[in-house]
Amino acid sequence: MTRADVVRFYDTWFHPSNATLVVVGDTTLAEIRPKLEKLLAGWKRGTAPEKKLAPAPTRAAASVYVIDRPGALQSVILAGEAVPPRNNPREIALETLNTVLGGQFSARLNMNLREDKHWSYGAGSALIGARGERPFVVFAPVQTDKTKESLAEVAKELRGIRGERPVTPEELTFAQKGQTLTLPGRWETGGAVSSDVGEIVRYGLDDRYFDGYAARVNALTLGDLSGVASVVHPDRMIWVVVGDRGKIEAGVREMKLGTVRSLDADGNVLPESR
């Protein structure tokens, strides 16, 4: 990468027509506008290229990648797939499903691998924000000698939330409380308010999105969560396991989650595993 590359990127994307400015504080539009116009007067006008976000291709089967880290005391398990964009109409149900599965300390993944099995210091799942399809990721750093067993438990939890062990009334109620009773303290600072306004802008949400957020969360039903659980496809995910290959590879292959390949530290497939 050269300085010219950085300059070219800046000149391509950083334009007033491609920007949104969020200001939060003890001020008004009338007061702040002249200051901003003076400060930004030299910003060159221009148009950024249009982004075309094509849907991710549907995967027919899972893939498993092993990255060798000799002598590692832990293995890090990751599993991911593409899910609908942040502004999809069932987003609140999907967020709540993730809360139950791995989005909080008392979620299924953490209670299983940490609290019950004691194989991990912490495991969970996350929805990564994006305007288009985005990653849904499960993560679990586990002790090396329990890599195979931990993979089995993660796969079991993913299949369970899809239908073998759907969300219970108690789990739904607990998740709803966690997502709503914390709201009074959510916007205590200017930075917190700015962050959520930025989220509205970034993902194209309704300007009043958070006004009825608590009501929409509390209106969720078990059927709503069962409906979005179908986006979880453990048999079509990409699985990545980082650890001491000599100690974990045989167990990973025994799981038969998908075709197993070895990667180097830069993500290149090693010849012997093609």
NUTORVEX-888310 format. One record per atom (N, C-alpha, C): residue in one letter; x, y, z. Coordinates in steps of 0.2 Angstrom, whole numbers, plus 5000, padded with zeros to 4 digits. Atoms other than C-alpha are relative to their C-alpha. Last residue first. Example, Ala and Ser with C-alpha at 12.3 -4.5 7.8 and 13.67 -1.06 7.14 Angstrom:
2
S499649944999/S506849955036/S499650055003/A500449945000/A506249785039/A500450065000/
END
This chain:
274
R500549985005/R496548554994/R499649944998/S500750004997/S497248505011/S499550024994/E500250074998/E499048465006/E499349995002/P500150055006/P499248624996/P499849935002/L499450035000/L498848745011/L499949944995/V500150074999/V497348855008/V500749964999/N499950045006/N497949035010/N499949935002/G500750025002/G497149135025/G500149964993/D500249955004/D498749235029/D499349984997/A500249944996/A499149125044/A499750064996/D499449974996/D499148965034/D499750075003/L499849945003/L497548875030/L500650025004/S499649964996/S497048695032/S500250064997/R499449975003/R495548625024/R500450035005/V499549974996/V494148515031/V500650024996/T499450015003/T492548475020/T500550045004/G499949985007/G491048485031/G500749984998/L500449945001/L490448465049/L500050024993/K500350005007/K491148285049/K499550064999/M500649964999/M491548295068/M499649994994/E500550054997/E492948165066/E499350035000/R500250045006/R493848295055/R499549945002/V500449955004/V493948415070/V499749964994/G500649994997/G494548275081/G499550044996/A500350075000/A495948225070/A499350015002/E500250015007/E496448415067/E499649935000/I500749995001/I496548455086/I499749974993/K500450024995/K498248405093/K499250004998/G499850074998/G499348415078/G499649975005/R500250045005/R498448575072/R500149925002/D499550055002/D498748665088/D499849954996/G499750044994/G497448795087/G500549964998/V499349985000/V496348905076/V500249975006/V499750024993/V494648825071/V500750025000/V499249995000/V493648905057/V500249985007/W499750014994/W491848855052/W500850015000/I499350005001/I490948925037/I500349995007/M499549954997/M489148885039/M500749994998/R499849965006/R487948775028/R500550065002/D499850055005/D487548635040/D500350044994/P499350034998/P487448755055/P500349964994/H499950065004/H486048855045/H500749975002/V499450034998/V485348995056/V500149934997/V499449975003/V484149095046/V500649975002/S499850035007/S482748975050/S500650034997/A499550054999/A482749045068/A500249964994/V499349985003/V481849195061/V500549955002/G500049985007/G480149115062/G500750024997/S499950065004/S480449025078/S500050014993/L499350024999/L480749195086/L500149934996/D499649955003/D479149265080/D500749975000/G500050015007/G478249105085/G500450054996/L499650065001/L478849125103/L500049984992/T500350074997/T478049295103/T500549954998/L499750065003/L478749475102/L499649945003/A500550035004/A477649615108/A500249934997/N500550034995/N478849665122/N499449964996/V499750064996/V480149695109/V499549965004/R499950055005/R479049805098/R500349945003/A500650035002/A478449905113/A500149944995/A500250044994/A480249935119/A499349964998/Y499550065000/Y480749995101/Y499749965006/G500450064999/G479250115099/G500449945001/D500649984996/D480150275100/D499649945002/F499950024993/F481850195095/F499450025004/Y499950074999/Y481450195076/Y500049985007/R500250014993/R480850375076/R500049935002/D499749954995/D481950425061/D499749995007/D500449944999/D481550265052/D500250055006/L500650014996/L483050155049/L499650065000/G500649985003/G484250175034/G499349995004/Y500450065003/Y485650075041/Y499350024997/R499650055004/R486950215043/R499649944997/V499749975007/V485750355047/V500349944996/I500549985004/I484850265061/I500250024993/E500350065002/E486450195068/E499450014995/G499650035005/G487150365068/G499849944997/V500249965006/V485750425078/V500449984994/D500650025002/D486150285090/D499750044994/S499950065003/S487950335092/S499349974997/S499749995006/S487550515094/S500149934997/V500649985005/V486350475108/V500350014993/A500550055001/A487750375117/A499450024995/G499750055004/G489050505114/G499549944999/G500049975007/G487950645121/G500349954995/T499549965002/T487750535137/T499950034993/E499849954994/E486350465147/E500550054998/W499849935004/W485550385131/W500250055005/R499650015007/R485550195136/R500250074997/G499349984999/G485050225155/G500450004993/P499949934997/P483250225152/P500750025001/L500149945005/L483350085139/L500150065004/T499349965000/T484149945151/T499950074996/L499949974993/L482349885156/L500750045000/T500449944999/T482049855137/T500150035007/Q500049955005/Q483249735130/Q499650065001/G499349985001/G483649635146/G500050054995/K499949954994/K481749625150/K500750034999/Q500449945000/Q481349555133/Q500250055005/A499749965005/A482849425134/A499650074999/F499449974997/F482149365151/F500450044995/T500249954995/T480349345144/T500750045003/L500349945003/L480949255129/L499950065005/E499449975004/E482049135139/E499850064996/E499549974995/E480649095151/E500550044997/P500449944997/P479349065137/P500550045005/T500550014995/T480648945129/T499750065002/V500049954995/V481648965113/V499449995005/P500249935002/P481648815102/P500050045007/R500149974993/R482548655107/R499950074999/E500050064996/E482548535091/E499950035008/G500650044999/G481848685082/G500149945004/R500450005006/R483148805075/R499449965001/I500449945001/I483848845092/I499550014994/G500550004995/G484348665094/G499650065000/R500550045003/R485348655078/R499450005005/L500249965006/L486448805083/L499449964998/E500449944998/E486548735101/E499750034994/K500650024997/K487048565095/K499650065002/A500550025005/A488348635083/A499349985003/V500249955004/V489148725097/V499549984995/E500549964996/E489148575108/E499750064997/A500650045000/A489948465095/A499550045004/L500349995007/L491248595091/L499349965000/S500349945000/S491648595110/S499650024993/E500650004996/E491848415111/E499750064999/K500650045004/K493048415096/K499450015004/T500249965007/T494048565104/T499549964997/K500850005000/K494048495122/K499850034993/D500250075000/D495948455123/D499249995000/T499850045006/T496348625117/T499849935000/Q499350034998/Q495448725130/Q500149954994/V500150054995/V494048835122/V500749965001/P499450024998/P493849005114/P500049945005/A499850044994/A492149005107/A500749985001/F499350004998/F491449125094/F500049965007/V500050044994/V489749115084/V500850005002/V499450034998/V489649245070/V499949975007/F500250024994/F488149315060/F500649955002/P499850064997/P488949415046/P499649995007/R499449994995/R488049545036/R500149935004/E500050064996/E486849555021/E500750005004/G500250065004/G486849735016/G500049945004/R500549985004/R486949895026/R499749944996/A499849985007/A488049815039/A499350024996/G500449955004/G488049775058/G500250014993/I499649955002/I488849615064/I499650054996/L500249975006/L487649505073/L500450064998/A500149935002/A488449415087/A499850014993/S500249995007/S488649245096/S499950084999/G500649965002/G489349185112/G499950014993/A500250025007/A490749095122/A499350044998/G500649965002/G491649145138/G499949984992/Y500149944995/Y493049075149/Y499450044997/S499949945003/S492848905140/S500050065005/W499550005005/W492948725144/W500250064997/H499449974997/H492048735161/H500649994994/K499550045001/K490648615155/K500750035002/D500250074999/D489148695163/D500649964999/E500250014994/E489648875166/E499949935002/R499649974994/R490848905152/R499749975007/L499250015001/L490348795137/L500450035006/N499850075001/N488448775141/N500849995000/M500250044994/M488048935150/M500249934999/N499549984994/N489049035137/N499849955006/L499450025002/L488148955122/L500550015006/R499950075001/R486448965129/R500749984999/A500250035006/A486449145134/A500249935000/S500550064999/S486649195152/S499849974994/F499650054996/F488149305148/F499649945002/Q499949974993/Q487249395134/Q500349945004/G499949924999/G487149385115/G500050025007/G499349984998/G487449195113/G500150075001/L499550055002/L485849095109/L500750025003/V500150064997/V484549195119/V500549954998/T499949994993/T485149365114/T500049935004/N499350004999/N485349305096/N500150015007/L499750075000/L483549265096/L500749995001/T500250034994/T483149435102/T500249935000/E499649984994/E484149515089/E499849965006/L499450035001/L483249415076/L500550025005/A500150084998/A481549455083/A500749974999/I500150004993/I482049645082/I499949935003/E499349994997/E482749625064/E499949995008/R500050044994/R481149555057/R500650005004/P500649994996/P480749695045/P500049955006/N500650055003/N482549695038/N499450015005/N500749975001/N483549855042/N499549954998/R500249974993/R485149775049/R499350024999/P499749944998/P485349665033/P499750035006/P500349945003/P484849485032/P500350065002/V500749994998/V486049345037/V499750074997/A500349945002/A487749285030/A499250005002/E500350005006/E488649145039/E499750074999/G500349945002/G489849115053/G499649994993/A500550035005/A490648985064/A499650064998/L500449955003/L492249025074/L499549974995/I500550025005/I493148915086/I499650054998/V500549955001/V494748975095/V499549974994/S500350005006/S495748825102/S499550064999/Q500750005001/Q496748855118/Q499949994992/L500350034994/L498448815125/L499250004999/A500549964998/A499248845108/A499649975006/G499949984993/G500848755106/G499550045003/P499650054996/P500848755087/P500150035007/R499649954995/R499548885080/R500449955005/D499650034995/D498848795065/D500450055004/I499449965000/I497348865056/I500549985005/V499650014994/V495948735052/V500750054999/Y499349985001/Y494648785040/Y500349995007/V499649994994/V492948695039/V500750014999/S499350015001/S491648715025/S500350015007/A499649974995/A489748685027/A500749994998/A499750044995/A488648635012/A500550045005/A500350075000/A487548704999/A500249965005/R499550055000/R488048895001/R499649935001/T500250054995/T486849024995/T500549945000/P500350065003/P487749164986/P499849955005/A499550054999/A487849324996/A499749944997/P500250054995/P486549454989/P500649955000/A500350065002/A487349594979/A499949955005/L499950054995/L487749764987/L499649944998/K500550055002/K487949884973/K500249945005/K499950064998/K488850044980/K499549954998/E500650044997/E488650194970/E500349935002/P500250055004/P490350294967/P499449965003/A499750064999/A490550454977/A499749944996/T500450064999/T490050614970/T500349945001/G499950065004/G490950774972/G499549955001/R500650045002/R491050944981/R500249944995/K500150015007/K492750994988/K499349964999/W500150075002/W492751035007/W499850004993/G499550025005/G493451215008/G499949934998/A500149965007/A491851285016/A500549974995/L500050055005/L491851145030/L500050044993/L499550054999/L492351255045/L500149964994/K499349975000/K491451405039/K500549955000/E499949985007/E489851305035/E500750044999/L499950065005/L489951215051/L500250024993/K499450024998/K490051375062/K500249944995/P499549955003/P488651455052/P500749975002/R499950005007/R487551295055/R500650054998/I499450045002/I487951275074/I500150004992/E499449984997/E486851415081/E500649964997/A499949935001/A485351395070/A500750025002/L499850005007/L485351205071/L500250074998/T500650005005/T485351225090/T500350004993/T500049955005/T486651195104/T499349994996/D500449944998/D486851105120/D500150054995/G499849954995/G487450945113/G499650055001/V500450004994/V487350815099/V500350045006/V499749954995/V487950845081/V499549995006/V500550004994/V487750715068/V500350045005/L499749974994/L488550755051/L499549995005/T500549974996/T488050645036/T500350025007/A499950004992/A489250615022/A499350035003/N499950074997/N489250555004/N500050005007/S500650045002/S488650714996/S500049935002/P500649974996/P489950815006/P499449964998/H500349945003/H491350704998/H499450025005/F500249954995/F492550575005/F499850064997/W500550014996/W492450424994/W499850055005/T500650045003/T493450434979/T499450005004/D500349965006/D494750574984/D499349964997/Y500349944997/Y495050485001/Y499650044994/F500650024996/F495350314992/F499650065003/R500550025005/R496550394979/R499349985004/V500349945003/V497450484993/V499549984995/V500449974995/V497650315003/V499750074997/D500650054999/D498250224987/D499650045005/A500549985006/A499450374983/A499449965001/R500449944999/R500250355000/R499550024995/T499749945000/T500650174996/T499650065002/M500449945000/M500050005000/M500450065000/
END
